[in-house]
Amino acid sequence: MALSSKPSKQRKFLRTAPIHKRRKIMSAHLSMDLRLKYNRRSFPIRSGDVVQVVRGDYKGMEGKVVKVNHKDYRITIEGITRERADGRTVFIPIHPSNVIIKKLNLDDKWRLERLGQKIAVEKRG
């Protein structure tokens, strides 16, 4: 996030954030076994990851991420749907902070390498 503590500036940052920062903001906590395996607490969500909802009306439900919407900061999960008045079935968008990642989609070599890296923490002076 931005360096300001003003709520209005934080909201503005979220509205105007570039795509590479939005991707980082859309991270979710890893499950305990993944956390121990990769020595990381969280990782950006991607389509194909298996997640479990831990907050809200759909708490306890698990499924594969179908779509990641960086514009609205929401993800859609396989199996979490509702029926509209006209009979169509639509996915319910869920915020990434309300899920934990149970299984990572490791089809991409870059993502696998990124999991092994340690991120250096920058100290601000």
Buried (B, 14 or more C-beta within 10 A) or exposed (E): EEEEEEEEEEEEBBEEBEEEBBBEBBBBBBBEEBBEEBEBEBBBBBEBBBBBBBEEEBEEBBBBBBEBEBEEBBBBBBEBBEEEEEEEEEBEBBBBBBBBBBBBBEEEEEBEEBBEEEEEEEEEE
